[in-house]
Amino acid sequence: MYSCITALLSNILLMTVSIAANLNELPWPSSSDPVIMSRNFVKRFSGLPLRGEVKDPKKYWSSDYWPLKLGSINYRWNAPEPIGFGLRSPNLEQAKKMNLQELKYLSPSEKFDLWMGKYTYPLKTQVSKRASPQRATWEGICHGWAAAALNFSEPGPKILINPDGIKIPFGSSDIKALLSYYYAYYYNPPSTYQMGRRCNGRNYCTEDLNAGAFHIVLANKVGNEGSSFIVDIENGREVWNQVVFNYTSVVMADNLPPASNSASGTYSVMRIKTKMKVVFNIVQNSWMPSIGTNNQTYKEQEYDYDLDLDREGNIIGGEWISKNRPDFMWRVDPVIKFYGLFSELRSLL
């Protein structure tokens, strides 16, 4: 199984909106304050549902993370013998002679270049500079996929006509690849909202995403709003960006006394076990959409943690119990308009 460390964390998506940076005496690190995600979250435990699921049935789709080792979106995933390097892309005359099935075999980048009438293949050339058979198996664009799946409905297959009258067929996975690539390398969002920091150590890192802050965001976003966010589910050096789909929390113990590491002002402690399901990356691409099929895959995470509550029952802090815990979580605003080489991408959505 491939892991999914990404270039995200040296890219634009690490530009956290540090709304809480100037606040003093926070019960959690300023980088972990829920206000980063929203100023309107409910913090009283009784106002937070113990279970929730995303509401939009068309978003939050599985997709490949397009590993650079296989050619990224130059990968001819639908061909009888998939390849991602050494592609001999058709010129205008050759493309005119190809039937629809032969055109289906081309990679997402080749199809996009053909649709734009660019027979010098600028997108394929750009992708080839990033991809290499020598790249590590974990390197890909799951950060682009996660942001795309968070903000856009799952695309279906389309046939579009290029300036020379050639019909270019796009499968669902082709369009997902292009949208993921745009989010990974082209999109410069006005704001990115990130809680917690990436662990850059070899093993597991010290806590910087507070358990209480995590529960507030999870229960508000998924439970109260029915919306989602992205979470790095590995608290180690590797990064697995996944989209949260649902959760169930169980109170394991209530009215525990404050511990020595409880937040200042803690009146009681509540022990919680949460099972969180995330939409998972797949390497099985498909012509048709994944939602509702076996290509839509999920992974369940289980977390144990304590919540620090004040006299009014507000969550004011928390401590992780389980070694398994998320590293950081984030969301990004949707693309309003596509630019540059991808200016016509919306026609595929």
N, C-alpha and C positions, 0 to 999 in steps of 0.2 A: 504494500500500500504506500502510495506516495505521501510524503509530508508536503506542507505548503508554506515554506518560508518565502517571503516576498521582498521585493525592492521597495515596498511601501514605506518602510520606516526610515529610509533615507530620502524619501520623496515628499510630495506636497501633503500627503495625508497625515503627516506627523505634526502639522501646524495646528496644534490644539488651541482652541479658544479658551484662554486662561481667564475666564470671567471671575474665578474665585481667587486669583493670584494675590490680590491685595487684602483678602480677608484675614483677620487675626484669630488665633485661638480656635481653630477649627477642630472638630473631633476626629478628623481624618486629614491626610495630606491634601494640600490645595489642589494637586493634580487629580485627586480622587473625589472632589466635591460634586454631588449630583447636580448642582446648579449649572455645571458645564453643559449638561444635556438639556436641562429645562429649569426655569425659575418657578414653575407652577406645580411641581411634584407634591403629592400627598406624602407626608412623613409619619403620620400617625398609623401605627401598625393595624389598628382595627379598620382603617380605611383602605387597606391594601388587600386585594383578593389573594387567596392561597393557590389559585390556579388561573391560568390564562392562555390564550392562543391568538395568533395573528388573525385578522379578520379578512384581509384581501385575498381571495382565493386564486388570483392571477399572478401575484408576486411571489417572491421567495422561492425561486426555482433552482434546481440543481444544474450544474454545468461542469465541464472540464476546467482545470486551471491552466491548460495550455502550457505544459512544461517546456522550458527553453531547450532542454536536452533533446526533445523530439521535433523542434522547429517552431514552437509556439503556434501562432495562427497561420503559419505557412504549412502546417501539417495537413496533408490530404487524408483526412480521417475517413472519408466516405469511399475512398478508392479500394479496389480489390486487394492491392498491396500498399497500405498507407506508408507514405514517406513525408519527410519534412525538409530534406536537404537535396541539393542538386536538381532542383525542379527545372524542367524545360517547359516554360509557359508558352502558350500559343500566341503567335502574332495575329494580326487582323485577319489575314486570309485563312490561316489555320482555324481560327475561332469560328469563322463563318461556316466552315465545313463540318464542325463538330455538332453531333446531335445532343439533345438535352441530357441524356444519360452520361455522355462523356464529359459534359460541362459540370455535371453534378460531382464528378470525381475530383475536381480542382479544390484547392484549399480556400479557406475563407478570405485570405488576403488576395489571392489571384482573382476570385470572383468579384471582389470589390473593385479591384483595379480594372477588370474588364467592364464592369457596369459603368464605371466612370469614363470608359473609352481611353484608358491610359495603358497603351500596349508596351510601355517601358517599365511597367509594374513598380511604381514608386513605393507603395505600401509593402509589397513583398520584399523589396530591397531593404527598406528600413528595418523590417522584422528580422531579416537575415543577419543584420549587424548585431542584434541582441541575442539571437539564438546560436547555440553551438552544441555539437554532440559531447563536448567536454564539460558542459555545465552540470552542476549537481542536480540530482533527480528532484530535489525539493523546489528548485527555482521555477517560478511561473508567475501568473497574474491573478492569483486568487483574491488579491486585494481589489483588483478591477472587477472580477466576477461578483464579489460580495456587495460592492457598492452598486453595481448594476442590478443585481437581484433584489436589493433593498428598495430601489426606486422605480423600477420599470416592470410592467407586466411581461409575462413570458411571451416571446415572439413565436409566431408560427411560420411555416415555410411560405416563400413568396417567389414569384417569377417576375423579374423586371427587365425592361428592354433598354439596351445601351444606345448611345448616339448613332451607332451604325446598324441598328435594327436587330442586334443579336439578343436573343432571350437568355437571360442569366438566372439560373435557378439557385435559390438560397434555402438551405434547410434551417431548422430552428437552431441547431448548434452553430451553423455559420454566423447567424446574426448575433447569437450570444457571444461568440468569439470577438466579433468586431466591437460590440458594445463594451465588453470587458476590457479590450485593448484601449479603447478611448478613455475609459475611466482610469486605467492604469498609467497611461503615459501622456495623455493630452489634456485631461480635464484639470483646470485650475480653479477649484471651488472658492467662492467668496468666504466660506467658513467651513472648518472641519472641527468636530466636537469629539475630543478624546479624553477618556478617564483612565488613569493608570499609565504606566510607561512600559515599553518593551524591555523584557529581560534579555540582557546581552551576555549573561554569564554562561558557563559551560553546563551547569546543572540547574538548580532551582534558585529563584531569586527571593530576596526578602520582600515582605509585603508592602506594596504601594497602592494596590487597589483594595480599599477597605470593604470588608464583608457587609457592613451595614449600608454603605453607599451602593454597593452592588445590588442588594435586595431592594432598595428604594427604586432604582432605575428599572430593574427587571419587572417588579410588580406594577409600576406606573405605566411603563411603555407597553408591555405585553398584556398585563392584567387589566388595567384601567382603560388604556387607549386602543388595545388590539393592534398596535403597530410593532415595529421591531427595531433592532440595532445590530451591530456587528461586534463579535467578541473573538478575541484570540483565546482559544480554549486550552492552550498549553502554557503552563507557568514555568517555562524553561526557555532555552535559547531559540528553539524552533517557533515559528509563527504559523498558526492555522486560523485564518480569518473565516469565520462561519456566521451565518445569519440565524438569529434566534427564532424558533418557530413556536414553541410552547414551554410551559413549565408547570410543575406541581410542587408546592411546599407543604411540609408537615411539621407541626410543632411537636418536638420531641420532649421538651421540658419547659416549664413556665415558672415565673417568679423565683428564678435563681438569684442568689445574692451577687452583688457586683464583685468582679475579680480585680486583682491588683492592676491588670492592664485595661480595665474597662474605661470608657471615656469619662471625663469629668462631668459630674451631674447625673451619672447613671443611678437609677432607683432600683431596677431589676434587670435580669438578663433572661433572654428567651433563646432556647436552643432549637435550630431549624435544620431540617434536611430538605434539600431542594433537588429535584430532578428536572433538568433543562434539556430540551430537545432542540438541536440545531439542524439547519439544512446543510447537507454535506456535499463536498466536491465529488464529482464522478469523473472517470476517464472514459466512460462509455458514452460516446456521442450519439445523437439520433437526429433523423430528419424531422420527426414530429416533436411537439412539446413533451417535456418530461412529467409535468404535474399530472397525477392520476395514473401514472405507469410505474413500472419497476425501476425506471431510470431516475425517478425522484427519490433520493436517498436521504436518510436522517442518521444522526448520531446522538446518543443520550449521554449527558454528563451528570454526575451526582456530586453534590457539594454539601458538606456539613459545616455549620458556622453558628456563632452566637450573635445575637442582636442586643445592643445596649439600649435600654428604654429609660426615658425620664419619667417623672411622676404622672405626666399626661399621656403616657404611652407613645410618645414620639421616638422614632429611631434616631439616636444621636451618635451611634458608632457601632462597631462590631469587630469580631475576631474570627479568623478562619480556624477550623478544627482539622478538616481534611487536608491532606497534602495536595489533592486535586483541587484546583481553583483556577479561575480565569486570570490571564495576565493583564490584559487591558481591553477596553471596549470603546467603540466609536460609531459615529454615523456621519454622513456627509449629505449635503443638500443635493437634490436631483439636478441633472443637466437641464437647463432651460433652452439653450441653443447650441448646436454643434458647430465647431469652427474648423478652419484649415482643411486638410485633406478629407476630413469626415463631415464636411458641411451638409452633405445630403443624406447622412446616416438615418435621420428620422424617418425617411421614406420607407425604410426597412422595418420600422417598429410598428 
